[in-house]
Amino acid sequence: MSPKHVVKFRKRKSQGEGGRDQKCEEPHESPKRVKQELYEKEPAHQESGNRQAMNPMAKGPLHPNKQDKVRNPEEEDVIEVKYVGAGKSRKRTYSNIQDRVEKQHNEKCRSPDVTPDMEQEIMNALGPGPQEDILSSAFKLNITRGDMQTLRESQWLNDDIINFYMNLLSHRSKSPGYASLHTFNTFFYTKLKCGGYRSVKKWTRAVNIFEKDIVLVPVHLHVHWSLVVIDQRKKTVVYWDSMGLKRTDVLGLIFQYLQEESKAKRNIDLDPSEWKQYCMSAEEIPLQLNMNDCGVFTCKYADYISRGQPINFSQQHVPLFRKKMVWEILHKRLL
C-alpha cells in the first residue's frame, strides 16, 4: 500500500453469542483493490509472524500452463505396485496415481447429484424476487433471498451463508462415524481480535470445546475468508487460505485464546511445546484462481476436514459446490 493511499474505517456489525449487537472497527479498502494486490504480490520468504502473499497464478504446479504440461516419466519417482495372487508387478509414477485419483473425484463431482427437480429449486432461489423473502430458517438464522443470491457464480458469500453452512457441519457431526465438531460464528475472530479473551469468554458457556475433536474458526480479514482448524487429537492449529497466504499472527491469537480458555474453564495450562502451529502452503491445498470464491473454499475446506476426506477438489468444482450449497441450505441438510 502506498503512503498516499488512504485507509478508511467502517463499522462491521457483529452479533455476539448473547444476542447483543457488537461493533468493531476494521480497516476497509476497495475490495477489488485488496484482492488484486494479493494476486500481484510475489511469493516471498518472510520471518515468522509476517504476512506472506502467494500468487497462485504465477509459479508452481498450479499455474494453468503447467497443469496440462506433458510429464516426463523418466524425471519422476516410480513405485512398484504388486497385484496379490497374480504374481506380477507393474511400475507406476506418482503422477499416474494422482491423475487417477483426481479423475475419479472429478467423475464423482460430475455425477448427477443435482437432479432436474433440484436444479429448478436452485434456480428459483437464485432468481428474481423480493430480497427480504426468507427462504430457510434454522440455527436461529434466517436466510433471505438476498443472502442466498451471494451463492450465485462470481458473488462473495456473506456471513449468514457461511454461519448457516458451518451449523450444518456441526449438526452432521452428531451422526455416527463423524469426528465431534464445534464451529465458531464468523464474528468470533473479529471480536477476539478487537476485545481480547474477555469479550468472547461467554461464547462457550454452553459447550466445552476441549471435548471436541475439531474446532473450526472462520476468519474474515478485510474482504477475504479463510479458516483456522484446531485438531485436538493431533494438537495442531492450522491456517487454511485459498490464496496461499500465511498468517502466523492469526494462529498466535487463536492459540492464545485456547490457553486462556483452558485455564479459565479447566484450570489447565496448555504447553505450547506440545502443540504445532502452521499455515498450509500453496503447494499443499487447492487454491482459488479468481477473486470471488474464498468463501466457498473456506466452507469446503471445513466440509472435507470434518469428514476426514482428502481435500482434492479444485477451482473447476466450485460452480457445482455453489449449487449444492443452495439446495443444502434450503433443505437444512448436507448432501
N, C-alpha and C positions, 0 to 999 in steps of 0.2 A: 504494500500500500504506500503510495507516495505521500510525502509530508503535507502536500497541499490537499490531499483527499479528505473530505470532511466526514466524520463518522457521526451519524445521528443516533439517537436513542429512542426506543419505542417501549411501550408497556406491553408485556406479554402476559395476558391474563391466564392464571392457572387456578385450578381448584384443588385444594388440599383434601386429604382423606376425611377431615372432619366436616367438610361441606362448605367451609368458608372460602371465599374467593381471595386469592393472594395475588400480589403484583410484584414482578421482579423486572428490573431493567436489564435489557440485553442490547449490546451494540447491534445496530441494524444497518445493513448496507443493501444496495441493489442486489436482489437475488441472482440476476444474470451475471452481474459483475463478479460476485463472490465465487459462483460456480466456475466461471470462465477462468478466474485467477487460479483456482485449484487445478484446472486442467493444464494451464500453461506452465505451471510451476514444475521445474525439472526435479527428478529424484535427487536427493542429497543426503549424504551421511551427516547426521547431527548427533549432538550429545544427548544423553538421556534427559527426558523432560521437555525437549523441544519438539515442536510440531514439524512433521515431515510430510510433504505433499508428494504423492506419487502420480505420475501421468500414465494411466492405463493405455493410452493410445500412442505412447511414444516409443517405448522399448520393450524388449522381452517377448516371451511367447504369446502374450495376449494381444499383441498388435495384429490387426486383421490380415496384414500382408504375410505375417509369419504363421498364422494359424493354419493356412492352407498350403504351406510350403511342403514340398515333397521331401520326406525324410530319407536319409541315407542309413540303411540298416547297419552298415559297417561302422558307423560312428556311434551306435547305441549299445547300451548294455544288453546282453542277451541272457535269458533264463531258459532253463530246460524244463519242460512240462512232461511228466510221465503219466501215462494212462494205465490205471490199475487193471491188471488182467490181460492187457493187450500185448505186453512185452515190448512195447515200442515207446519211444520218446520223441518229442518234437520241440524244436527251439523257436521261441518267440521273443520279439523285442518287447520292452516295457510299453512302448508306444502302441504296439499292436493290441495289447491287452487293454490299455487305456482307451483306445479308439472303440474297442468292442463294448466296454462298459458304458462309454458315452453314447454309443449308438443305441444300446438297449434302453438307456434313460430317455433319449430323445423319442424313441418309439413309444415309450410309456406316456411321455408328456403329450404326444400327438394322438394318443388313443382317444376314442370317443367318450371321454369323461364328461364333456359338456354336450348334452343331448339337445335336439332341436327345441324341446319344451324349455329346457334350462336356458338356452340361448335367447328365447323370447322373453323370459323373465328378466334376464340380464339387460337386454335392450330396453325394456320398459323402465327399469330402474335408472338407467343411464340417459334415457331420453328426456324430452322436454316435459315440463310440468312445474307446479309451484315448488320453489326451492325449499320452503319450510315444511313440506309434507314429510311426515315421519314414516319411514319405510321399515324400520326394525327397532325394537326396544328390548334391552336386556342389560344386565350388569349395571343397572342404574344409569344407562346411557341411551339416548335417543339418537338414532342415525337418520338424518333428513336426506331428502333428495340431493340437496346441495353438498352434503358430506359425501354421499355415495358417488357423486359425479367427479370427485377427486380421484376415483379409480378409473376414469377414462384414460386412454393412452395419452402420454405426454403430460399428464397432470401430476401435481405433487400431493401426496397423501397428507391429510390433516391429522391432528391429534386424536379426534374422536374415532376415526377409522382404525388407527394403529392401536388405540386403547381397547377398542372392541375386539380386534383380532387377537391381541395378547390375552384378553379374557377367555376367548375361545380356546386358546392353547392351554390355559390353566384348567379350564373345565375338562378338556380332553385328558389331561394328565391324571385325573381321578380314576380313569379306566384302568383295568388290569394290564400290565405289561409296559406301562409308561413310567418314566422317571418322575418323581414328585417335583412339582414346579411352583415357583412363585414369580409373578411378574409385577413389576412396579409400574405405576402410572407414568405417562410420558413427561409429566411435570415434576417428577421426583428429583431428577438430576439438577434441573434448574433451581428448584427450591433448596436443595442441599448446597449447591454452589453459592447461592446468594445468602442463605441464612445459617449454614452450618448444621451440625447434627441436631441441635435443639429444635430447629424448625421442622424436622421430619421425624422426630422421636416417636410421635404418636401414630405415625403411619403404619406401624406394625403392632399396634396394641392388640389386635385380634389374631395375630399369626406369629409363630416362632420361625423365622426364616432359616434358622440353623437346623431345623428338622427337615428341610427340603434338600433334594439332591441338587437342583439347579435353580438359580435366581437370575432372572433376565431384567436388565435395566436399559430401556430405550433411551437414547441420548439425543437431544436436539441442540445442535451447535449452529447458531445463526440461521442458515437456510438448509441445513444438512442433517439427515438422520443417520445414526449409527447405533451400535449395540454393544453393551458390556454383558458378558456371560460369566457368572460366578458358579463354578462347579465345585461343590463342597466335598464330593467324593475324591476328586483329584487335588483339591486345594489349589485351584487356579482361578485367576481373574484375567479374562481375555477380552481384548478390544477388537471388534469386527467392524470394518469400514469398507463400504463398497467402492470407494475411490482410492483405496490403498493408503489412506492417511494413518499416521501413527501418533496417538495421543496418550503418552505416558502420564500426562497430568490428570487426565480423566481417570485412568486406572488408580493413580495415587489417591485421589479423592474418594473413590469408591471403596478402596481398601481401608482408608482411614475411617469411613463410615462403618465398615464391618467391625473394626476394632472397637469403636465406641459402642456399637450396638451389642457386641458380645459382652463387653464389660458391664453395660447397663442392665441387660436382660438376663445374663447367665453368671455374671461376676467371674468371667474367664478372660484372660489376656490372650489375644492371638499373637503367636510368634511369627513375625514377618519372614524369618528364615525358613519356615515350613511351607510358605505359600509362594507360588510362582505367578508373576505378573508379566504379561507380554501382549504385544499387538500382532495380529495376524498380518503377514506380509502380502503384498500384491500377487506374489507367485503362488500363494497357498490357497487363495479363495477366489470365487468368481467375482468379477468387477462389473459395475455398470459402465456402459460405453456411451452414455449420454448425460444430460444434466437433469434428468427428471425422475429417475427410478430408485433413488436412495431409500425411500420409504418402503417400496416393495421388497428390495433386497434385505432391508432390516427385518421385515416380517418373515421372509422366507428363511433367512439365517436362523431365526428363532424357531420356526416350524421344524426345519430339518434337525437342528440340535436337540430340540425337545423330544424328537422321535428317535434320536440316536442313529440317524441316517447320514451317510457320506454326503457332503454338500457338493454335488456335482451338476447343479443346474448352471445355466448361463443366461446372458442377455436375451437370447432368442426365445427363452421360455416366459419372459415377463408378460407379454400380451395375454397368454393363457392364464398365468397366475392372477392377473388383474380380473379377468372374467370369473375365475373360480372364487376369488375373494368376495366379489359382489354377491354371488349365489350363497356363499357360506354365511355372509352377514345377514342376508335376507332370511335364511332358514336357521340361523343361530347354531350351526353345527359345521364341523370341518369335513371335507370330502376325504 
